[in-house]
Amino acid sequence: MPPYNIQKRDSLKLQSIPGDMDGDSLRGNLSHQALVAHEGGVNVQVVPAGGHDEQPRGCASVTKTQIITMVVLCYVNLINYMDRMTVAGILTDIQKSYKINDSKAGLLQTGFVLTYMVMAPLFGYLGDRFSRKYLMAVGVFFWSLTTLIGSYMPSYELFLMCRCFVGIGEASYSTIAPTIISDMFVKDIRSTFLAVFYILIPVGSGLGYIIGAEVTNLAKIGLSEEAAAEAWRWGLRVTPVMGLIAVILILFVMVDPPRGESEGGEHLQATSFWSDLVYLATNKSYVWSTLAFTMVTFVAGALAFWGPLFVESGVKIQAIPTASANSVAFVFGAVAMTAGLVGVPLGSFTGQKLRKRWDFADPAVCGVGLLLSFPFISAAMYLSEFNTKAAYAVVFFGQVFLNLNWSIVSDIVLYIIIPTRRSSAEAFQILFSHAFGDAISPYLVGVVSDAFNPLIVVPDHNSTLTTTTVSQYITLPSTMVPDLSLNSTVIPTDAPDDWAQDYIKFKVPKFGLITCCVVQVLGVYLHSRSSCLPRR
C-alpha cells in the first residue's frame, strides 16, 4: 500500500473517483490539501490544478445563507458545551445532594461521554446518507428534554441515566455540524469558519460553569437550608430552553448544503459502511491525528470536570484566602472562555500561515501547543494551594496552548477525507478519542482520588505544615503523630473538621490530575509522528 501523502493545497486537486460510486466523480478539489492515495476500492488520481475544471464554489464570496447557517451552527455548539459543563459548575452541590464520593461524581461525566461516543458512529453513518438538518433537530430536542428531566431525578442512579441519554442526543450534532461547514467552504475560508465554530467549545464550557453556579446561587436566595441544598437543579434548566430555540432555528432557518458542494462534488453517492471503515483505518494521516487528539480530550476532559472543585478546595484551605470560594466557578469559567477566544483562533491563524511554507505545519502546531501547555498546567496544580489568582493566571496560558488543537485537528480530518465519508470520519474520531480520552479521565481522576484518600494526613490547621504529607513517603514529627500506620488518616483535634475535609478534598485529586501531565507528553509524541508522515 502506498503511503498517504499530503500535498500543498494550491498545487493539486482530486480529478475523479470511480469505483463503487457508480460513475459519479468528484470535480477539482482545492480544499486545503488533497489525499493522494487510499484503499477501499476507490482510487483517487491527483493531477496539477488547472485545465478545464471549474473553480470550487467555496472560493467565491461568502453568501448570506452561509452566514446564517454558520450562526445557527455556532449557537448550537455553544449550548452543546454549556450543557456538558453545567454539572461541573455545581458538582459540590450534586455530591452533597446525592451523598456520593468522587468516583461516582466522575462517573456522571464518564457515563455521558460513553453513550456519546458509542452513538457517534451511528449518527456519522446516518449523516452521510440522510438529511443532516432533521438528524440534528431530533438530537438537540432529545438532549434538551433529557437534561430537563434529569433535573427532577430524586436518586443518583436515575440522574446518571439521564446524563447518559444526554450523550445520545449530543452525538447527533457533533458528528454532523463540521461536515456542513466543509460543504460550504474550502481553503482558508473553511479554516477561518472552523476556528469560529470551535471557539464556542471553551466559551460554551466556561458559560456552563457560570450558568450552573450563578443560577444555583440565585435559586438559593430566601430558601431554607434544606431547600437550598436542592437549588442546583435550577442550574440544569437553562440550556433546555435554549435547546428548544435551537431546534426551531435548525428546522426553519438553517440550510443543509449538498454533500461536496463547495468542491463541486454535490452528486456523489454514499459508499458501503465497510468500505468507509477500511478507508479510514488505512489512512495514516487520519489514524495518527486521531490518536493525538485523544490525548487532548483526555486532558481537557479531566481539567474541565475537576478543575473548579479543585481550585475551590484550594481556596478554602489557604490561611489567608486570595479569592472567594463562592466565585470559583464564575472565574474559572471566565478564564476558560477567554483562553478559548485567544487559543482557538491563534491555532487556526498560525496553521494557515505556516502551512504555506511547510506542509507538516498543522500537526506541528498542535504538538507544540501541547508541549507548551505542560508546564503551565503543572504549575497551576501547585499554586492552587497558596495563591489562587496566580493559579488562574498560569492555567489561562495552559488552556490557551491546549486550545490550539481544536480547529486544526478538525480541519485536518476534513481536508484528508472525501465528502461522502466525512461524517463517518468525524464519528469514528469522536468514538476513539472519547473512549480513551475524556470518557475515562474524569472517572480515573475520581478513582485515584478515592484511592489516595486514606493515605492523606491532615496537618494541624494552626501549624506551619502546609505541604502534602503521605504516610508512606514522609514521617511526621513524633510530637504530632506518635504512631502512624500506612493507611491511617490523622486529624489533629485542633484542626476544624470542615477545614480537614477541604484539605483532603484538595489534596487527593492532585494525584489523579498528575496523569494529565503524562498524557500531554504522549500527545506531543503522537503529533510529531503525524507531522513526519512521508510527503511528495
C-alpha positions in Angstrom: 0.0 0.0 0.0 1.4 3.4 -0.9 1.9 5.9 1.8 -0.7 8.7 2.4 0.9 11.8 1.1 -0.5 15.3 1.7 0.2 17.8 -1.0 0.1 21.6 -0.8 -3.4 22.8 -1.4 -2.8 25.1 -4.3 -0.9 22.6 -6.5 -3.3 19.6 -6.5 -6.9 18.7 -6.9 -8.9 15.5 -7.0 -9.7 14.6 -10.6 -12.1 11.7 -10.4 -13.3 9.0 -8.1 -14.5 5.9 -10.0 -15.2 2.5 -8.4 -18.1 2.0 -6.1 -19.6 5.4 -6.6 -21.5 4.3 -9.7 -20.0 6.6 -12.2 -20.2 9.8 -10.2 -17.0 11.8 -10.0 -15.6 14.4 -7.7 -14.5 17.6 -9.5 -11.4 19.5 -8.8 -10.8 19.8 -5.1 -8.8 22.8 -3.9 -9.7 22.3 -0.3 -6.6 22.9 1.9 -4.6 19.8 0.8 -5.6 16.6 -1.0 -5.3 13.0 -0.1 -3.1 11.2 -2.6 -3.8 7.5 -2.1 -6.2 5.3 -0.2 -7.8 1.9 0.0 -11.3 0.6 -0.1 -12.0 0.1 -3.8 -11.9 3.8 -4.6 -8.9 5.2 -6.5 -8.1 8.9 -6.3 -6.0 10.4 -9.0 -4.2 13.6 -8.2 -3.2 15.9 -11.0 -1.9 19.5 -11.2 -4.5 22.2 -10.8 -5.6 24.0 -13.9 -7.3 23.0 -17.1 -11.0 22.9 -17.8 -12.3 22.1 -14.3 -14.3 24.7 -12.6 -13.2 26.6 -9.5 -14.6 25.2 -6.3 -17.7 27.2 -5.2 -16.3 27.7 -1.7 -13.7 30.1 -3.2 -16.4 32.5 -4.1 -17.6 35.2 -1.8 -19.5 34.0 1.3 -23.2 34.3 0.9 -25.9 35.5 3.3 -27.4 32.0 3.6 -24.0 30.6 4.5 -23.5 33.2 7.2 -27.0 32.4 8.7 -26.3 28.7 8.7 -22.9 29.3 10.4 -24.7 31.4 13.1 -27.1 28.6 13.8 -24.4 26.0 14.0 -22.3 28.2 16.3 -25.3 28.8 18.6 -26.0 25.1 18.9 -22.3 24.4 19.5 -22.4 27.0 22.3 -25.3 25.4 24.2 -23.9 21.9 23.4 -20.8 22.6 25.6 -22.7 24.7 28.1 -24.9 21.7 28.8 -21.9 19.4 29.2 -20.1 21.6 31.7 -23.1 22.8 33.8 -22.7 19.8 36.0 -19.1 20.6 36.7 -20.1 24.1 37.9 -22.4 22.7 40.5 -20.6 19.4 41.3 -20.2 20.2 45.0 -23.9 20.7 45.4 -24.7 17.5 43.5 -22.3 15.5 45.7 -24.0 16.8 48.8 -27.5 16.2 47.5 -26.9 12.6 46.4 -24.2 11.9 49.1 -21.8 10.5 46.5 -18.0 10.2 46.6 -15.5 11.4 43.9 -15.7 8.2 41.9 -19.4 8.4 41.4 -19.2 12.1 40.7 -16.7 11.4 38.0 -18.9 8.7 36.6 -21.5 11.4 35.8 -19.2 12.7 33.1 -17.9 9.4 32.1 -21.4 7.9 31.6 -22.3 10.9 29.4 -19.2 10.6 27.2 -19.6 6.8 26.9 -23.0 7.0 25.4 -21.9 10.0 23.3 -19.0 8.1 21.8 -20.9 4.9 21.2 -23.7 6.6 19.3 -21.4 8.8 17.3 -20.6 6.2 14.6 -24.4 5.6 14.1 -25.1 9.3 13.6 -22.0 9.5 11.4 -23.3 6.7 9.2 -26.7 8.4 9.0 -25.2 11.8 8.5 -23.5 10.6 5.3 -26.8 9.2 3.9 -29.8 11.1 5.2 -30.9 14.7 5.9 -28.5 16.3 8.3 -30.9 19.0 9.3 -33.5 16.6 10.6 -31.0 14.4 12.4 -29.6 17.5 14.2 -33.0 18.7 15.1 -34.1 15.4 16.6 -30.8 15.1 18.5 -30.9 18.6 20.0 -34.5 18.1 21.1 -33.7 14.8 22.7 -30.7 16.1 24.7 -32.7 19.2 25.8 -35.5 17.0 27.0 -33.3 14.6 28.9 -31.4 17.4 30.6 -34.7 18.9 31.8 -36.0 15.5 33.0 -32.7 14.9 34.8 -33.1 18.0 36.9 -36.1 16.3 38.6 -34.5 12.9 39.4 -34.6 12.1 43.1 -31.8 9.5 43.1 -28.2 9.4 41.8 -28.9 6.3 39.6 -31.7 8.0 37.7 -29.8 11.2 37.3 -26.8 9.2 35.9 -29.2 7.5 33.5 -30.4 10.9 32.2 -26.9 12.2 31.8 -26.2 9.1 29.6 -29.2 9.9 27.5 -28.0 13.4 27.0 -24.9 11.9 25.4 -27.0 10.2 22.8 -28.6 13.5 21.7 -25.3 15.4 21.6 -23.7 12.7 19.4 -26.1 13.6 16.6 -24.9 17.2 16.4 -21.1 16.8 17.0 -20.6 14.4 14.1 -22.6 16.3 11.6 -22.0 20.0 12.1 -18.3 20.1 10.9 -19.3 18.4 7.7 -21.8 21.0 6.9 -19.1 23.7 7.3 -16.8 21.7 5.0 -19.6 21.5 2.3 -20.0 25.3 2.4 -16.3 26.5 2.4 -12.8 25.4 1.2 -9.2 26.5 1.7 -8.5 29.3 4.3 -12.2 30.3 4.4 -13.0 26.9 5.8 -10.2 27.1 8.3 -11.5 30.5 9.4 -15.0 29.4 9.9 -13.9 26.2 11.7 -12.0 28.4 14.1 -15.1 30.5 14.8 -17.1 27.3 15.3 -14.6 25.7 17.7 -14.1 28.9 19.7 -17.5 28.0 21.1 -16.1 24.9 22.8 -14.2 26.7 25.5 -16.6 29.6 25.5 -19.6 27.3 26.0 -17.7 25.3 28.6 -17.0 28.5 30.5 -20.6 29.7 30.3 -21.7 26.2 31.5 -19.7 26.7 34.8 -21.1 30.2 35.2 -24.7 29.5 34.3 -24.8 26.4 36.6 -23.2 28.1 39.6 -24.9 31.5 39.3 -28.4 30.2 38.6 -28.0 27.9 41.6 -26.9 30.8 43.8 -29.8 32.8 42.7 -32.2 29.9 43.4 -30.9 29.6 47.0 -31.9 33.2 47.9 -34.7 33.1 50.5 -34.7 29.3 50.9 -34.2 27.3 54.0 -31.0 25.3 54.3 -32.8 22.1 53.4 -34.5 23.6 50.3 -31.3 25.4 49.2 -29.5 22.0 49.1 -31.6 21.2 46.0 -31.3 24.6 44.3 -28.7 23.2 41.9 -31.4 21.6 39.9 -32.4 25.0 38.5 -28.9 25.3 37.1 -29.8 22.5 34.7 -33.0 24.1 33.4 -31.5 26.9 31.4 -30.0 25.0 28.4 -33.2 23.0 27.7 -34.9 26.3 26.9 -32.0 27.4 24.7 -32.2 24.0 23.1 -35.8 24.4 22.1 -34.9 27.7 20.3 -32.1 25.8 18.6 -34.5 23.2 17.2 -36.6 25.9 15.7 -33.6 27.6 14.1 -32.4 24.3 12.6 -35.7 23.4 11.1 -36.7 26.8 9.7 -33.6 28.9 9.3 -30.6 26.7 8.6 -29.8 25.4 5.1 -28.2 22.0 4.6 -25.9 22.2 1.5 -25.4 19.2 -0.8 -22.5 17.0 0.2 -19.3 18.1 -1.5 -21.0 21.2 -2.9 -18.0 23.5 -2.1 -15.7 21.2 -4.0 -18.0 20.6 -7.0 -19.0 17.1 -6.0 -22.6 17.5 -4.9 -23.7 14.5 -7.0 -21.5 12.0 -5.1 -23.1 8.8 -3.9 -22.5 7.2 -0.5 -20.4 4.1 -0.2 -20.8 1.0 2.0 -20.1 1.1 5.7 -17.4 -1.5 5.4 -15.5 0.4 2.6 -15.8 3.6 4.7 -14.2 1.8 7.7 -11.4 0.3 5.6 -10.7 3.7 4.1 -10.4 5.4 7.4 -8.4 2.6 9.1 -5.8 2.7 6.3 -5.5 6.5 6.2 -2.3 7.1 8.2 -2.8 10.9 8.5 -6.3 10.2 9.9 -5.1 7.5 12.3 -2.2 9.5 13.9 -4.2 12.6 14.1 -7.0 10.8 15.9 -4.5 9.2 18.4 -3.0 12.6 19.1 -6.4 14.2 19.6 -7.3 11.5 22.1 -4.6 12.8 24.4 -6.1 16.3 24.1 -9.6 15.2 25.0 -8.2 13.2 28.0 -6.5 16.3 29.4 -9.3 18.7 28.6 -12.0 16.4 30.0 -10.2 15.9 33.3 -9.4 19.6 33.8 -12.8 20.8 32.8 -14.7 18.5 35.1 -12.4 18.6 38.2 -10.8 22.0 37.8 -13.4 24.2 39.5 -13.8 21.8 42.5 -10.0 21.5 42.9 -9.5 25.3 42.9 -12.4 25.8 45.2 -11.0 23.4 47.8 -7.6 25.2 47.4 -9.2 28.5 48.3 -10.8 27.0 51.4 -7.5 25.7 52.9 -5.5 28.9 52.5 -4.6 30.6 55.7 -5.3 34.0 54.0 -7.6 33.3 51.1 -6.6 35.0 47.9 -10.0 34.6 46.3 -13.6 33.8 47.2 -14.7 30.2 47.2 -18.2 31.2 46.0 -16.8 32.8 42.9 -14.5 30.0 41.7 -17.0 28.6 39.1 -17.6 32.1 37.7 -13.9 33.0 37.5 -12.8 29.6 36.2 -15.5 29.8 33.5 -14.3 33.3 32.5 -10.7 32.1 32.3 -11.8 29.1 30.1 -13.8 31.4 27.8 -11.0 34.0 27.5 -8.4 31.2 26.8 -10.7 29.8 24.1 -11.2 33.2 22.5 -7.4 33.5 22.3 -6.2 30.0 21.7 -8.6 28.6 19.1 -8.2 31.4 16.5 -4.4 31.6 17.3 -4.1 28.0 16.4 -6.0 28.4 13.2 -4.2 31.5 12.2 -0.8 30.0 12.9 -1.6 26.9 11.0 -2.8 28.9 7.9 0.4 30.9 7.9 2.9 28.2 8.4 1.4 25.6 6.1 2.2 27.9 3.2 5.9 27.1 3.9 5.7 23.6 5.5 3.0 21.1 4.7 3.5 19.5 8.2 2.6 22.7 9.9 -0.8 21.7 11.2 0.2 18.7 13.4 3.4 20.6 14.4 1.4 23.5 15.8 -0.9 21.1 17.7 2.2 19.3 19.2 3.9 22.5 20.2 0.6 23.6 21.8 0.5 20.5 24.0 4.2 20.8 24.9 3.8 24.5 25.9 0.7 23.8 28.0 2.5 21.2 30.1 4.5 23.5 32.4 1.6 25.9 32.9 -0.9 23.1 33.9 1.6 21.6 36.3 2.3 25.0 37.9 -1.4 25.6 38.3 -1.8 22.4 40.4 1.0 23.6 42.7 -0.1 27.3 43.0 -3.7 26.5 43.8 -2.8 25.7 47.4 -1.1 29.0 48.0 -2.3 31.7 45.6 -5.5 31.3 43.6 -5.0 34.4 41.5 -1.6 33.2 40.4 -3.1 29.8 39.6 -5.8 31.4 37.4 -3.1 33.2 35.5 -1.0 30.2 34.7 -4.0 28.0 33.9 -5.1 30.6 31.4 -1.9 30.2 29.4 -2.1 26.4 29.8 -5.6 26.4 28.3 -4.6 28.8 25.5 -1.9 26.4 24.3 -4.2 23.4 24.7 -6.9 25.2 22.7 -4.5 25.5 19.7 -5.6 21.9 18.8 -9.4 22.2 18.4 -10.0 23.7 15.0 -6.7 22.4 13.4 -7.5 18.7 14.2 -11.0 19.0 12.7 -9.5 20.8 9.7 -7.0 18.0 9.1 -9.9 15.5 9.0 -11.9 17.5 6.6 -9.1 18.0 4.0 -7.8 14.4 4.0 -11.2 12.7 3.8 -13.6 12.8 0.8 -17.0 14.5 1.3 -19.1 11.3 1.4 -17.1 9.9 4.2 -16.6 13.0 6.4 -19.4 12.4 8.8 -18.2 8.8 9.4 -14.6 10.2 9.8 -15.8 12.7 12.4 -17.9 10.0 14.1 -15.1 7.4 14.5 -12.7 10.1 15.7 -15.2 11.0 18.3 -15.6 7.3 19.2 -11.9 6.7 19.7 -10.8 10.0 21.1 -13.6 9.9 23.8 -13.3 6.2 24.5 -9.7 6.6 25.5 -9.9 10.3 26.3 -12.5 12.2 28.3 -14.7 9.2 28.8 -12.2 7.7 31.2 -10.3 10.7 32.5 -12.9 12.2 34.9 -13.7 8.8 36.4 -10.0 7.9 36.5 -9.2 11.1 38.5 -12.1 10.3 40.8 -10.9 6.7 41.4 -7.3 7.8 42.1 -8.6 10.4 44.5 -10.6 7.9 46.4 -7.6 5.5 46.5 -5.3 8.2 48.0 -7.9 9.4 50.4 -6.9 7.1 53.3 -3.2 8.0 52.8 -3.6 11.7 53.2 -2.5 13.0 56.6 -4.2 16.3 57.7 -1.8 18.7 59.4 -2.6 20.9 62.3 -4.5 23.8 60.9 -2.5 26.2 63.1 0.9 24.7 62.3 3.3 25.7 59.6 2.9 22.4 57.8 1.2 23.2 54.6 2.5 20.6 52.2 1.0 17.2 51.3 2.0 14.5 53.7 1.6 10.9 52.6 2.4 8.4 55.3 4.4 6.0 53.2 6.7 8.8 52.0 7.0 11.3 54.8 7.4 10.7 58.5 5.8 13.4 60.7 7.3 14.6 64.0 6.6 12.3 66.8 5.1 15.1 68.8 2.3 15.3 66.2 1.8 11.7 65.3 3.1 9.1 67.8 2.1 6.0 65.8 1.2 6.3 62.1 0.3 3.3 60.0 0.2 3.2 56.3 -3.5 3.5 55.9 -4.3 5.8 58.7 -5.8 9.3 58.5 -4.7 11.6 61.3 -6.8 14.7 62.0 -5.5 16.7 64.9 -8.0 17.7 67.5 -7.4 21.4 67.0 -8.0 21.2 63.2 -11.6 22.0 62.4 -13.5 19.2 60.7 -14.6 21.4 57.8 -11.0 22.5 57.1 -9.8 18.9 57.4 -12.3 17.7 54.8 -11.4 20.6 52.5 -7.8 19.8 52.9 -8.3 16.2 51.9 -10.7 17.2 49.0 -7.9 19.4 47.7 -5.0 17.0 48.1 -6.4 13.8 46.7 -7.5 15.0 43.1 -3.9 16.3 42.6 -2.6 12.8 42.3 -5.2 12.0 39.6 -4.7 15.2 37.8 -0.9 14.4 37.5 -1.9 11.8 34.9 -2.9 14.7 32.6 0.7 15.9 32.5 1.9 12.4 31.5 -0.7 12.2 28.8 0.3 15.7 27.4 3.8 14.4 26.8 2.4 11.4 24.9 0.2 13.7 22.8 3.3 15.6 21.8 4.9 12.4 20.5 1.8 11.4 18.5 1.5 14.8 16.8 5.2 14.6 15.9 4.6 11.2 14.3 1.7 12.7 12.3 3.9 15.6 11.1 6.6 13.1 10.0 4.4 11.2 7.5 6.1 11.0 4.1 5.1 13.8 1.6 5.8 14.1 -2.0 
